Amino acid sequence: MAAIPQPLNNPQTRAELSVRHSGAEGSKISGRVEQASQGLQAVSRPSLFSGISPGDYSRIAAAGRIKEFERGEMLYWDDDPIKQVFLLVSGLVKTTQVGMSGAEVILGLSGPGDVLGAISLVSSGRHSRSAKAFRLCRVLAWDASTFKGLVQSYPALYQNMTRIMGAYLLELEERFREVATERVGPRVARQLVRLGEQIGQLVEGEVDLGLSREDLAQMTGTTLFTVSRLLCAWEAQGWVRCGRETVTIRKVESLRAISK
C-alpha cells in the first residue's frame, strides 16, 4: 500500500483553512487539522480515503478528532444509539455479539485503517454489535451526524464506505460457510492464517497474534477444548507456539497447507 500523503502537514493547506475560517473558529479548525495530522502519520492512507483529493482528505479528517481507548475500554455497546463513527489509527478492536444463552461470539478484529460504527449508521441507527479495545487504541472520531453529512457531500467517500461494507459482509459469509461445511482443523488453520495477515505482529521472524485460545474458539465456532487440542498438536510439530494469552505462528506455510 502506498505511503500516506501528508496534506495535513502542508503549511499551505493549514493557511488556506485559516483564511476560510477566521478568528476563534479558524483556531479551532487549525487545531483539528494539526491533531488529525499527528494521529494519521502512523498509518498508510486508509481505504476510506481512497481516490479522495488531498484537499478533501484534509477537510474530512479535520472534521473529526483524535481519541484514545485503553485496553478493555468499550467504544460502544450493542443496541446503543450510534453517536460516533471511528477510523482506527492504531491498536486493535474486538467486535462481539452475545447470544440468547449469554455466550459471546467474536465477529471480528479490526486493525489500523478499519472503520467502526458506520455500517449500522446507514440502516438502523443503532449499533448491532459491541466494540472493545483489545489493545491500546487511537481513533479518528466523527460525530454521527457529521459523518453522515460528509458521506453525502463526498461521492468518493460514499463509494469507499460501500466497498468497505461489502468486503466485511463477504468475510462474514466466508466464515459462515467454513463453519457450515468444513472440518474444524482446516477451519482453525485458515483463521490463524487470516489473522496473521490482518493483525499479526512480526517478532523475530514469528507472527504474534496476541489472541487467547478462547478468542480463537469464539472466532471459529468451536470449543476451547478442540482449539487447545489442535494447537497442542501443531505446537509439537513446530508450527505454532502458545502462551498464556497468546498464539504465535511459527510456520505459516504449514498452516496454509492444511487449510486448503
Backbone as CSV, one residue per row, in Angstrom:
resi,resn,N_x,N_y,N_z,CA_x,CA_y,CA_z,C_x,C_y,C_z
1,MET,0.849,-1.197,0.000,0.000,0.000,0.000,0.877,1.236,0.000
2,ALA,0.525,2.210,-0.778,1.324,3.429,-0.889,1.342,4.191,0.421
3,ALA,2.453,4.898,0.665,2.560,5.678,1.900,1.534,6.796,1.897
4,ILE,1.100,7.149,3.092,0.075,8.175,3.223,0.634,9.539,2.837
5,PRO,-0.044,10.276,1.955,0.381,11.646,1.686,0.147,12.504,2.921
6,GLN,0.856,13.619,3.020,0.770,14.422,4.230,0.173,15.794,3.973
7,PRO,-1.043,15.877,3.384,-1.627,17.190,3.130,-1.910,17.948,4.406
8,LEU,-2.124,17.214,5.504,-2.444,17.895,6.757,-1.221,18.592,7.346
9,ASN,-0.035,18.138,6.959,1.180,18.765,7.464,1.625,19.932,6.593
10,ASN,0.987,20.102,5.445,1.383,21.122,4.497,1.008,22.510,5.017
11,PRO,1.983,23.420,5.205,1.663,24.764,5.723,0.665,25.493,4.842
12,GLN,0.732,25.256,3.520,-0.193,25.942,2.614,-1.624,25.503,2.885
13,THR,-1.802,24.183,3.135,-3.148,23.680,3.437,-3.690,24.307,4.709
14,ARG,-2.831,24.377,5.744,-3.285,24.965,7.005,-3.606,26.441,6.818
15,ALA,-2.813,27.113,5.993,-3.060,28.533,5.755,-4.379,28.747,5.032
16,GLU,-4.675,27.888,4.040,-5.923,28.006,3.297,-7.121,27.829,4.215
17,LEU,-7.010,26.863,5.109,-8.121,26.626,6.030,-8.281,27.798,6.992
18,SER,-7.160,28.381,7.417,-7.243,29.502,8.345,-7.867,30.721,7.687
19,VAL,-7.592,30.932,6.392,-8.192,32.052,5.685,-9.700,31.883,5.605
20,ARG,-10.161,30.662,5.344,-11.590,30.416,5.212,-12.314,30.562,6.542
21,HIS,-11.599,30.304,7.649,-12.238,30.309,8.967,-11.439,31.225,9.885
22,SER,-11.801,32.495,9.945,-11.045,33.464,10.725,-11.446,33.414,12.187
23,GLY,-10.646,34.098,13.024,-10.966,34.244,14.431,-10.915,32.930,15.187
24,ALA,-11.798,32.825,16.211,-11.810,31.655,17.088,-12.114,30.382,16.310
25,GLU,-13.040,30.491,15.336,-13.381,29.305,14.543,-12.177,28.839,13.742
26,GLY,-11.383,29.801,13.229,-10.188,29.438,12.484,-9.194,28.696,13.352
27,SER,-9.007,29.139,14.591,-8.098,28.455,15.501,-8.576,27.047,15.797
28,LYS,-9.893,26.904,15.924,-10.465,25.588,16.202,-10.222,24.627,15.050
29,ILE,-10.459,25.101,13.813,-10.244,24.254,12.642,-8.767,23.901,12.495
30,SER,-7.875,24.891,12.661,-6.444,24.638,12.534,-5.980,23.615,13.561
31,GLY,-6.535,23.723,14.783,-6.178,22.762,15.818,-6.604,21.354,15.458
32,ARG,-7.785,21.231,14.851,-8.251,19.901,14.453,-7.402,19.331,13.323
33,VAL,-6.981,20.181,12.384,-6.112,19.725,11.300,-4.813,19.191,11.880
34,GLU,-4.217,19.937,12.824,-2.960,19.520,13.427,-3.130,18.214,14.190
35,GLN,-4.226,18.096,14.926,-4.480,16.894,15.707,-4.676,15.690,14.795
36,ALA,-5.468,15.850,13.745,-5.689,14.753,12.802,-4.396,14.368,12.107
37,SER,-3.572,15.365,11.789,-2.289,15.100,11.139,-1.419,14.205,12.006
38,GLN,-1.295,14.559,13.278,-0.470,13.775,14.185,-1.008,12.368,14.349
39,GLY,-2.331,12.207,14.327,-2.921,10.892,14.501,-2.758,9.993,13.307
40,LEU,-2.756,10.562,12.088,-2.740,9.747,10.884,-1.340,9.471,10.348
41,GLN,-0.314,10.066,10.926,1.037,9.874,10.406,1.480,8.422,10.492
42,ALA,0.923,7.660,11.446,1.435,6.317,11.708,0.919,5.264,10.742
43,VAL,-0.060,5.571,9.909,-0.652,4.539,9.069,-0.585,4.918,7.594
44,SER,-0.638,3.892,6.744,-0.789,4.155,5.326,-2.171,4.745,5.101
45,ARG,-2.352,5.367,3.930,-3.630,6.021,3.656,-4.760,4.997,3.733
46,PRO,-5.731,5.180,4.635,-6.803,4.198,4.799,-7.663,4.085,3.546
47,SER,-8.249,2.905,3.334,-9.108,2.693,2.172,-10.325,3.609,2.205
48,LEU,-10.702,4.107,3.393,-11.813,5.050,3.495,-11.549,6.295,2.654
49,PHE,-10.287,6.681,2.497,-9.921,7.897,1.777,-9.413,7.629,0.362
50,SER,-9.577,6.410,-0.131,-9.093,6.074,-1.464,-9.744,6.958,-2.527
51,GLY,-8.913,7.521,-3.422,-9.431,8.323,-4.521,-9.884,9.714,-4.146
52,ILE,-9.652,10.116,-2.907,-10.065,11.447,-2.446,-8.875,12.400,-2.547
53,SER,-9.103,13.585,-3.064,-8.026,14.551,-3.276,-7.416,14.983,-1.941
54,PRO,-6.154,15.435,-1.952,-5.505,15.879,-0.711,-6.298,16.953,0.030
55,GLY,-6.872,17.902,-0.733,-7.639,18.965,-0.075,-8.878,18.434,0.620
56,ASP,-9.645,17.569,-0.064,-10.834,16.972,0.548,-10.448,16.062,1.706
57,TYR,-9.348,15.355,1.534,-8.829,14.492,2.596,-8.591,15.300,3.870
58,SER,-7.961,16.468,3.717,-7.694,17.325,4.868,-8.974,17.792,5.539
59,ARG,-9.952,18.201,4.725,-11.205,18.716,5.285,-11.989,17.613,6.002
60,ILE,-12.011,16.410,5.426,-12.736,15.303,6.067,-12.078,14.936,7.382
61,ALA,-10.744,14.822,7.377,-10.033,14.461,8.603,-10.185,15.530,9.673
62,ALA,-10.172,16.803,9.266,-10.273,17.906,10.226,-11.650,17.971,10.881
63,ALA,-12.652,17.330,10.278,-13.990,17.317,10.870,-14.093,16.342,12.036
64,GLY,-13.071,15.502,12.207,-13.059,14.554,13.326,-12.083,14.992,14.399
65,ARG,-11.918,14.154,15.395,-10.963,14.443,16.464,-10.348,13.130,16.946
66,ILE,-9.114,13.220,17.422,-8.391,12.044,17.877,-8.824,11.680,19.301
67,LYS,-9.088,10.368,19.507,-9.434,9.859,20.830,-8.607,8.610,21.105
68,GLU,-8.412,8.303,22.371,-7.696,7.087,22.761,-8.560,6.241,23.683
69,PHE,-8.415,4.921,23.548,-9.125,3.966,24.386,-8.111,2.983,24.963
70,GLU,-8.144,2.828,26.280,-7.258,1.869,26.928,-7.723,0.440,26.636
71,ARG,-6.814,-0.525,26.772,-7.171,-1.930,26.596,-8.333,-2.289,27.526
72,GLY,-9.370,-2.909,26.983,-10.539,-3.304,27.762,-11.631,-2.254,27.823
73,GLU,-11.347,-1.039,27.341,-12.351,0.029,27.368,-13.323,-0.145,26.204
74,MET,-14.612,0.107,26.464,-15.632,-0.051,25.436,-15.706,1.183,24.547
75,LEU,-15.736,0.948,23.228,-16.007,2.042,22.298,-17.506,2.280,22.217
76,TYR,-18.277,1.176,22.215,-19.733,1.256,22.240,-20.306,-0.118,22.542
77,TRP,-21.589,-0.131,22.920,-22.299,-1.369,23.267,-23.352,-1.693,22.208
78,ASP,-23.614,-2.969,22.077,-24.671,-3.442,21.190,-25.999,-2.757,21.541
79,ASP,-26.705,-2.282,20.526,-28.025,-1.653,20.622,-27.988,-0.222,21.140
80,ASP,-26.812,0.314,21.434,-26.720,1.731,21.779,-26.970,2.587,20.534
81,PRO,-27.550,3.785,20.676,-27.639,4.702,19.528,-26.241,5.037,19.031
82,ILE,-26.096,5.160,17.720,-24.784,5.479,17.147,-24.537,6.979,17.295
83,LYS,-23.550,7.330,18.105,-23.213,8.728,18.333,-21.951,9.150,17.589
84,GLN,-21.073,8.166,17.317,-19.823,8.479,16.647,-19.443,7.363,15.674
85,VAL,-18.668,7.725,14.671,-18.056,6.778,13.754,-16.547,6.899,13.932
86,PHE,-15.849,5.759,13.959,-14.424,5.749,14.266,-13.605,5.195,13.104
87,LEU,-12.490,5.845,12.823,-11.454,5.295,11.951,-10.297,4.888,12.863
88,LEU,-9.980,3.599,12.888,-8.939,3.102,13.777,-7.567,3.464,13.212
89,VAL,-6.791,4.228,13.974,-5.473,4.687,13.557,-4.396,3.724,14.038
90,SER,-4.525,3.243,15.267,-3.579,2.270,15.805,-4.283,1.415,16.844
91,GLY,-3.710,0.240,17.097,-4.307,-0.669,18.070,-5.186,-1.727,17.425
92,LEU,-6.027,-2.340,18.240,-6.866,-3.448,17.803,-8.187,-3.389,18.562
93,VAL,-9.292,-3.582,17.848,-10.624,-3.545,18.454,-11.337,-4.869,18.197
94,LYS,-11.955,-5.407,19.231,-12.719,-6.649,19.121,-14.208,-6.318,19.067
95,THR,-14.899,-6.817,18.036,-16.343,-6.621,17.931,-17.046,-7.938,18.242
96,THR,-18.089,-7.873,19.062,-18.745,-9.079,19.558,-20.262,-8.927,19.570
97,GLN,-20.929,-10.070,19.649,-22.348,-10.138,19.941,-22.553,-11.197,21.020
98,VAL,-23.644,-11.066,21.770,-23.978,-12.026,22.820,-25.273,-12.736,22.439
99,GLY,-25.258,-14.080,22.488,-26.428,-14.865,22.126,-27.465,-14.904,23.228
100,MET,-28.593,-15.550,22.944,-29.681,-15.647,23.916,-29.243,-16.365,25.192
101,SER,-28.272,-17.278,25.072,-27.787,-18.030,26.234,-26.772,-17.244,27.042
102,GLY,-26.356,-16.095,26.520,-25.348,-15.294,27.202,-23.940,-15.538,26.709
103,ALA,-23.780,-16.493,25.781,-22.451,-16.781,25.234,-22.046,-15.683,24.258
104,GLU,-20.782,-15.303,24.335,-20.251,-14.252,23.470,-19.585,-14.851,22.243
105,VAL,-19.762,-14.222,21.099,-19.078,-14.636,19.879,-18.340,-13.431,19.316
106,ILE,-17.103,-13.673,18.877,-16.309,-12.606,18.273,-16.636,-12.530,16.788
107,LEU,-17.161,-11.394,16.367,-17.473,-11.197,14.951,-16.243,-10.828,14.156
108,GLY,-15.323,-10.121,14.768,-14.125,-9.738,14.044,-13.160,-8.953,14.904
109,LEU,-11.954,-8.808,14.384,-10.923,-7.986,14.998,-10.527,-6.920,13.989
110,SER,-10.621,-5.677,14.382,-10.352,-4.555,13.484,-8.993,-3.949,13.794
111,GLY,-8.230,-3.667,12.727,-6.909,-3.083,12.875,-6.843,-1.701,12.249
112,PRO,-5.664,-1.080,12.231,-5.499,0.262,11.681,-6.050,0.384,10.261
113,GLY,-6.820,1.459,10.030,-7.447,1.692,8.733,-8.882,1.230,8.658
114,ASP,-9.331,0.413,9.632,-10.713,-0.068,9.619,-11.665,0.988,10.179
115,VAL,-12.913,0.934,9.709,-13.951,1.882,10.128,-14.927,1.158,11.038
116,LEU,-15.286,1.781,12.148,-16.179,1.170,13.142,-17.403,2.056,13.360
117,GLY,-18.560,1.415,13.397,-19.790,2.131,13.715,-20.536,2.678,12.529
118,ALA,-20.009,2.500,11.311,-20.635,3.119,10.141,-21.694,2.234,9.488
119,ILE,-21.552,0.906,9.605,-22.454,0.006,8.884,-23.897,0.192,9.333
120,SER,-24.116,0.179,10.628,-25.483,0.312,11.140,-25.998,1.747,11.072
121,LEU,-25.084,2.708,10.907,-25.495,4.112,10.834,-26.433,4.339,9.660
122,VAL,-26.185,3.628,8.547,-26.994,3.838,7.353,-28.235,2.954,7.320
123,SER,-28.429,2.141,8.376,-29.614,1.281,8.413,-30.458,1.584,9.635
124,SER,-30.113,0.993,10.771,-30.962,1.117,11.953,-30.670,2.343,12.803
125,GLY,-29.449,2.878,12.700,-29.060,3.987,13.563,-28.646,3.547,14.955
126,ARG,-28.601,2.223,15.182,-28.167,1.678,16.461,-27.079,0.643,16.200
127,HIS,-26.150,0.500,17.133,-25.073,-0.459,16.969,-25.624,-1.885,16.986
128,SER,-25.161,-2.708,16.067,-25.596,-4.109,16.004,-24.604,-5.041,16.677
129,ARG,-23.562,-4.494,17.291,-22.542,-5.277,17.986,-21.850,-4.374,18.996
130,SER,-21.083,-4.974,19.890,-20.287,-4.214,20.843,-18.849,-4.163,20.354
131,ALA,-18.135,-3.103,20.725,-16.740,-2.949,20.322,-15.900,-2.583,21.541
132,LYS,-14.821,-3.352,21.743,-13.946,-3.145,22.895,-12.497,-3.053,22.422
133,ALA,-11.747,-2.156,23.032,-10.323,-2.033,22.710,-9.601,-3.293,23.169
134,PHE,-8.969,-3.985,22.220,-8.248,-5.221,22.518,-6.790,-4.908,22.846
135,ARG,-6.313,-3.808,22.301,-5.027,-3.210,22.657,-5.278,-1.715,22.807
136,LEU,-4.306,-0.997,23.325,-4.422,0.459,23.375,-4.734,0.971,21.980
137,CYS,-5.802,1.750,21.851,-6.269,2.189,20.531,-6.271,3.702,20.411
138,ARG,-5.972,4.148,19.208,-6.118,5.560,18.849,-7.028,5.615,17.643
139,VAL,-8.040,6.488,17.697,-9.008,6.574,16.615,-9.213,8.027,16.201
140,LEU,-9.665,8.189,14.953,-10.175,9.473,14.496,-11.685,9.346,14.534
141,ALA,-12.338,10.163,15.353,-13.774,10.025,15.610,-14.543,11.202,15.036
142,TRP,-15.637,10.872,14.334,-16.570,11.885,13.845,-17.903,11.712,14.547
143,ASP,-18.580,12.802,14.889,-19.965,12.698,15.335,-20.785,12.068,14.218
144,ALA,-21.781,11.260,14.585,-22.553,10.514,13.588,-23.187,11.437,12.552
145,SER,-23.757,12.550,12.999,-24.404,13.472,12.058,-23.374,14.105,11.125
146,THR,-22.177,14.390,11.659,-21.111,14.955,10.824,-20.676,13.962,9.765
147,PHE,-20.516,12.706,10.158,-20.066,11.696,9.200,-21.117,11.471,8.113
148,LYS,-22.378,11.468,8.504,-23.454,11.347,7.506,-23.360,12.471,6.478
149,GLY,-23.137,13.687,6.964,-23.023,14.821,6.063,-21.822,14.704,5.141
150,LEU,-20.705,14.186,5.658,-19.509,14.016,4.834,-19.741,12.987,3.729
151,VAL,-20.397,11.885,4.080,-20.690,10.838,3.092,-21.584,11.385,1.982
152,GLN,-22.526,12.238,2.355,-23.421,12.830,1.361,-22.710,13.873,0.498
153,SER,-21.710,14.541,1.071,-21.024,15.624,0.363,-19.910,15.137,-0.549
154,TYR,-19.326,13.986,-0.233,-18.187,13.474,-0.995,-18.542,12.109,-1.588
155,PRO,-18.884,12.050,-2.874,-19.268,10.786,-3.513,-18.217,9.691,-3.364
156,ALA,-16.928,10.053,-3.427,-15.867,9.048,-3.297,-15.889,8.414,-1.920
157,LEU,-16.219,9.209,-0.903,-16.308,8.681,0.461,-17.459,7.681,0.559
158,TYR,-18.582,8.002,-0.077,-19.731,7.090,-0.099,-19.366,5.781,-0.805
159,GLN,-18.672,5.876,-1.938,-18.273,4.671,-2.670,-17.307,3.820,-1.850
160,ASN,-16.384,4.473,-1.155,-15.440,3.729,-0.319,-16.154,3.018,0.823
161,MET,-17.134,3.694,1.437,-17.896,3.069,2.512,-18.663,1.855,1.995
162,THR,-19.254,1.968,0.814,-19.973,0.841,0.229,-19.031,-0.334,-0.005
163,ARG,-17.843,-0.057,-0.510,-16.860,-1.103,-0.768,-16.400,-1.757,0.533
164,ILE,-16.172,-0.955,1.578,-15.733,-1.479,2.871,-16.807,-2.378,3.478
165,MET,-18.051,-1.931,3.427,-19.146,-2.738,3.975,-19.305,-4.044,3.205
166,GLY,-19.143,-3.980,1.868,-19.247,-5.181,1.056,-18.171,-6.196,1.404
167,ALA,-16.941,-5.725,1.598,-15.838,-6.618,1.944,-16.065,-7.258,3.307
168,TYR,-16.591,-6.482,4.242,-16.863,-7.010,5.578,-17.923,-8.114,5.521
169,LEU,-18.979,-7.883,4.767,-20.036,-8.882,4.649,-19.544,-10.137,3.945
170,LEU,-18.680,-9.976,2.948,-18.119,-11.136,2.258,-17.286,-11.997,3.201
171,GLU,-16.518,-11.344,4.086,-15.723,-12.113,5.045,-16.620,-12.886,6.007
172,LEU,-17.708,-12.245,6.469,-18.636,-12.948,7.354,-19.273,-14.134,6.641
173,GLU,-19.625,-13.960,5.368,-20.197,-15.061,4.601,-19.207,-16.217,4.476
174,GLU,-17.949,-15.879,4.220,-16.919,-16.899,4.086,-16.739,-17.669,5.385
175,ARG,-16.727,-16.964,6.500,-16.575,-17.631,7.789,-17.790,-18.503,8.104
176,PHE,-18.989,-18.056,7.749,-20.187,-18.861,7.960,-20.129,-20.135,7.120
177,ARG,-19.689,-20.006,5.863,-19.572,-21.179,5.000,-18.571,-22.176,5.579
178,GLU,-17.463,-21.680,6.122,-16.466,-22.558,6.709,-17.042,-23.335,7.892
179,VAL,-17.789,-22.637,8.767,-18.388,-23.297,9.930,-19.388,-24.374,9.493
180,ALA,-20.145,-24.074,8.421,-21.214,-24.976,7.995,-20.718,-26.168,7.190
181,THR,-19.572,-26.038,6.526,-19.197,-27.074,5.561,-17.839,-27.715,5.788
182,GLU,-16.985,-27.167,6.632,-15.625,-27.675,6.731,-15.323,-28.293,8.093
183,ARG,-14.358,-29.201,8.081,-13.878,-29.794,9.328,-13.151,-28.729,10.148
184,VAL,-13.105,-28.950,11.437,-12.621,-27.907,12.333,-11.129,-27.621,12.166
185,GLY,-10.316,-28.645,11.856,-8.881,-28.427,11.724,-8.531,-27.421,10.641
186,PRO,-8.954,-27.666,9.388,-8.682,-26.686,8.326,-9.280,-25.316,8.620
187,ARG,-10.422,-25.302,9.301,-11.095,-24.031,9.602,-10.260,-23.187,10.570
188,VAL,-9.744,-23.832,11.606,-8.926,-23.109,12.578,-7.612,-22.666,11.940
189,ALA,-7.030,-23.532,11.122,-5.779,-23.174,10.452,-5.981,-21.975,9.538
190,ARG,-7.083,-21.969,8.789,-7.341,-20.845,7.880,-7.550,-19.548,8.651
191,GLN,-8.229,-19.637,9.796,-8.446,-18.431,10.586,-7.136,-17.904,11.156
192,LEU,-6.239,-18.789,11.539,-4.930,-18.349,12.019,-4.165,-17.620,10.915
193,VAL,-4.192,-18.177,9.705,-3.514,-17.535,8.582,-4.135,-16.173,8.299
194,ARG,-5.471,-16.124,8.307,-6.183,-14.868,8.044,-5.830,-13.811,9.090
195,LEU,-5.816,-14.213,10.354,-5.499,-13.275,11.422,-4.046,-12.817,11.347
196,GLY,-3.165,-13.734,10.949,-1.766,-13.347,10.801,-1.592,-12.241,9.784
197,GLU,-2.356,-12.313,8.693,-2.284,-11.295,7.648,-2.938,-9.990,8.087
198,GLN,-3.983,-10.085,8.917,-4.747,-8.898,9.294,-4.152,-8.161,10.483
199,ILE,-3.775,-8.895,11.534,-3.401,-8.234,12.787,-2.080,-8.716,13.360
200,GLY,-1.424,-9.678,12.672,-0.197,-10.253,13.216,0.918,-9.237,13.361
201,GLN,1.735,-9.430,14.393,2.905,-8.576,14.639,4.155,-9.436,14.500
202,LEU,5.036,-9.043,13.597,6.243,-9.815,13.338,7.245,-9.588,14.461
203,VAL,7.612,-10.680,15.138,8.565,-10.621,16.244,9.598,-11.719,16.037
204,GLU,10.824,-11.314,15.695,11.938,-12.251,15.490,11.556,-13.374,14.526
205,GLY,10.948,-13.006,13.420,10.626,-13.972,12.382,9.360,-14.763,12.609
206,GLU,8.679,-14.537,13.725,7.424,-15.220,14.027,6.290,-14.204,14.080
207,VAL,5.059,-14.676,13.880,3.906,-13.772,13.820,3.082,-13.929,15.088
208,ASP,3.122,-12.923,15.931,2.387,-12.941,17.198,0.989,-12.378,16.978
209,LEU,-0.032,-13.144,17.382,-1.416,-12.706,17.204,-1.972,-11.996,18.433
210,GLY,-1.434,-12.264,19.599,-1.959,-11.630,20.808,-3.352,-12.084,21.168
211,LEU,-3.731,-13.297,20.721,-5.067,-13.839,20.989,-4.973,-15.038,21.917
212,SER,-5.982,-15.205,22.753,-6.037,-16.393,23.592,-6.699,-17.541,22.832
213,ARG,-6.606,-18.743,23.354,-7.266,-19.900,22.739,-8.788,-19.722,22.752
214,GLU,-9.287,-19.112,23.809,-10.727,-18.872,23.889,-11.187,-17.909,22.800
215,ASP,-10.392,-16.864,22.553,-10.717,-15.932,21.471,-10.795,-16.664,20.137
216,LEU,-9.815,-17.523,19.883,-9.773,-18.264,18.627,-10.964,-19.205,18.501
217,ALA,-11.355,-19.837,19.607,-12.522,-20.726,19.592,-13.791,-19.947,19.248
218,GLN,-13.949,-18.757,19.806,-15.129,-17.945,19.518,-15.177,-17.524,18.050
219,MET,-14.027,-17.264,17.471,-13.994,-16.796,16.093,-14.209,-17.916,15.082
220,THR,-14.029,-19.167,15.503,-14.138,-20.288,14.574,-15.332,-21.190,14.857
221,GLY,-16.170,-20.798,15.809,-17.389,-21.556,16.067,-17.133,-22.945,16.600
222,THR,-16.127,-23.078,17.464,-15.842,-24.378,18.061,-15.577,-24.205,19.551
223,THR,-15.130,-25.270,20.211,-14.950,-25.220,21.660,-13.501,-24.934,22.031
224,LEU,-13.326,-24.453,23.249,-11.985,-24.209,23.769,-11.186,-25.508,23.801
225,PHE,-11.832,-26.619,24.161,-11.149,-27.921,24.218,-10.603,-28.303,22.848
226,THR,-11.417,-28.142,21.812,-10.994,-28.525,20.459,-9.832,-27.665,19.975
227,VAL,-9.931,-26.362,20.185,-8.847,-25.470,19.778,-7.569,-25.802,20.536
228,SER,-7.662,-26.064,21.826,-6.481,-26.405,22.624,-5.831,-27.684,22.118
229,ARG,-6.655,-28.681,21.778,-6.131,-29.949,21.260,-5.381,-29.739,19.949
230,LEU,-5.970,-28.959,19.044,-5.329,-28.697,17.765,-4.017,-27.942,17.937
231,LEU,-4.042,-26.897,18.761,-2.847,-26.082,18.949,-1.725,-26.871,19.608
232,CYS,-2.071,-27.754,20.531,-1.041,-28.595,21.162,-0.378,-29.501,20.127
233,ALA,-1.177,-30.065,19.225,-0.633,-30.927,18.170,0.256,-30.124,17.226
234,TRP,-0.187,-28.928,16.856,0.591,-28.094,15.936,1.842,-27.539,16.611
235,GLU,1.761,-27.315,17.926,2.941,-26.845,18.650,4.007,-27.938,18.681
236,ALA,3.578,-29.184,18.845,4.519,-30.304,18.862,5.250,-30.439,17.529
237,GLN,4.594,-29.994,16.436,5.215,-30.055,15.113,5.997,-28.782,14.774
238,GLY,5.987,-27.820,15.692,6.748,-26.599,15.495,6.056,-25.560,14.634
239,TRP,4.751,-25.712,14.410,4.022,-24.770,13.551,3.591,-23.520,14.307
240,VAL,3.242,-23.676,15.588,2.797,-22.556,16.407,3.482,-22.624,17.762
241,ARG,3.357,-21.542,18.501,3.821,-21.506,19.888,2.735,-20.844,20.703
242,CYS,2.351,-21.475,21.809,1.224,-20.983,22.607,1.698,-20.493,23.969
243,GLY,1.222,-19.315,24.332,1.475,-18.776,25.657,0.179,-18.703,26.438
244,ARG,0.227,-18.047,27.578,-0.955,-17.979,28.445,-2.097,-17.232,27.775
245,GLU,-1.788,-16.128,27.113,-2.820,-15.312,26.468,-2.483,-15.000,25.017
246,THR,-1.706,-15.855,24.393,-1.329,-15.548,23.014,-1.036,-16.815,22.222
247,VAL,-1.192,-16.697,20.918,-0.803,-17.737,19.966,0.143,-17.093,18.969
248,THR,1.277,-17.728,18.722,2.275,-17.217,17.782,2.446,-18.220,16.649
249,ILE,2.379,-17.718,15.421,2.573,-18.568,14.247,4.059,-18.643,13.929
250,ARG,4.576,-19.873,13.840,5.991,-20.072,13.537,6.194,-20.514,12.087
251,LYS,5.264,-21.304,11.560,5.372,-21.798,10.180,4.036,-21.605,9.476
252,VAL,3.856,-20.440,8.907,2.580,-20.102,8.292,2.286,-20.988,7.085
253,GLU,3.309,-21.414,6.348,3.078,-22.245,5.173,2.514,-23.602,5.550
254,SER,2.909,-24.140,6.697,2.368,-25.417,7.165,0.877,-25.287,7.481
255,LEU,0.499,-24.190,8.119,-0.924,-23.944,8.405,-1.696,-23.714,7.119
256,ARG,-1.112,-22.973,6.203,-1.786,-22.706,4.938,-2.017,-24.008,4.154
257,ALA,-1.076,-24.946,4.255,-1.191,-26.207,3.521,-2.373,-27.047,4.012
258,ILE,-2.624,-27.068,5.313,-3.735,-27.882,5.820,-5.061,-27.137,5.788
259,SER,-5.019,-25.826,5.492,-6.267,-25.061,5.444,-6.952,-25.158,4.092
260,LYS,-6.296,-25.771,3.107,-6.859,-25.850,1.764,-7.847,-26.999,1.657
